[in-house]
Amino acid sequence: MSFKKNWAILAMCLLSVNLAFAVGEPLNQDLSGLVALSEKMIQAGKQADSTGFVTAAEEASSLAKEEGMKGNSPKLQKVSPKFKAAKKAVKDGDFDKGIKLIEEALAVLK
């Protein structure tokens, strides 16, 4: 075999191994804390409690960051920006948008 064929075979093997790792997500990931905080944010949003909403959103963002450091999780990558956007929306006074974003995040978490 020529060098080019050997190189192509090696490259395809490495690519297939990388793809196998990329599609997997952590199996033992506990997202119950984020689910509870999301539900707490929804309740605070329905009561127009911006302080409670922002506090829970900050806790959820830090928890998501903590969990993200343990391993790559596609769910956390989708949810983290929603927490930040919801917090910003509520700070601006738009509770409906904040609740909608958290409900979308909650759907991803479950």
KOLMAR-476432 format. One record per residue (C-alpha): x, y, z. Coordinates in steps of 0.2 Angstrom, whole numbers, padded with zeros to 4 digits, always signed. Last residue first. Example, Ala and Ser with C-alpha at 12.3 -4.5 7.8 and 13.67 -1.06 7.14 Angstrom:
<nodes>
+0068-0005+0036/+0062-0022+0039/
</nodes>
This chain:
<nodes>
-0183+0085+0154/-0169+0097+0153/-0173+0103+0135/-0191+0106+0140/-0186+0115+0155/-0175+0127+0144/-0190+0131+0133/-0201+0134+0149/-0186+0145+0155/-0187+0155+0139/-0206+0157+0139/-0205+0163+0158/-0192+0176+0153/-0202+0182+0138/-0218+0184+0149/-0208+0193+0163/-0202+0207+0152/-0197+0220+0165/-0179+0223+0158/-0172+0213+0173/-0184+0200+0168/-0178+0199+0150/-0159+0199+0156/-0163+0184+0167/-0172+0175+0153/-0157+0178+0141/-0145+0171+0154/-0155+0156+0158/-0158+0153+0139/-0139+0154+0136/-0136+0140+0148/-0149+0129+0142/-0142+0124+0125/-0125+0121+0130/-0131+0112+0146/-0141+0100+0135/-0126+0096+0124/-0116+0091+0139/-0097+0092+0139/-0090+0086+0155/-0088+0090+0173/-0085+0108+0169/-0103+0109+0162/-0110+0104+0179/-0102+0119+0187/-0107+0131+0173/-0125+0124+0174/-0125+0127+0193/-0118+0144+0191/-0132+0148+0178/-0145+0140+0189/-0140+0150+0204/-0140+0166+0194/-0157+0162+0187/-0164+0158+0204/-0158+0175+0211/-0165+0184+0195/-0182+0176+0197/-0183+0179+0216/-0178+0198+0214/-0190+0200+0199/-0205+0193+0208/-0219+0196+0195/-0229+0182+0203/-0229+0172+0187/-0211+0175+0185/-0207+0169+0203/-0216+0153+0199/-0207+0151+0182/-0190+0154+0191/-0194+0141+0204/-0198+0128+0191/-0182+0132+0182/-0172+0130+0199/-0180+0113+0202/-0176+0108+0184/-0158+0114+0187/-0156+0104+0203/-0163+0089+0195/-0150+0089+0181/-0140+0074+0187/-0129+0068+0173/-0125+0049+0174/-0126+0046+0155/-0115+0060+0149/-0118+0064+0131/-0113+0054+0116/-0113+0061+0098/-0096+0068+0099/-0087+0053+0106/-0093+0042+0091/-0088+0056+0079/-0071+0057+0086/-0068+0038+0084/-0075+0039+0066/-0063+0053+0062/-0048+0044+0069/-0052+0029+0058/-0055+0039+0043/-0038+0048+0045/-0029+0032+0048/-0036+0024+0032/-0032+0040+0022/-0014+0040+0028/-0012+0022+0024/-0019+0025+0006/-0007+0040+0004/+0008+0031+0010/+0006+0017-0003/+0000+0000+0000/
</nodes>
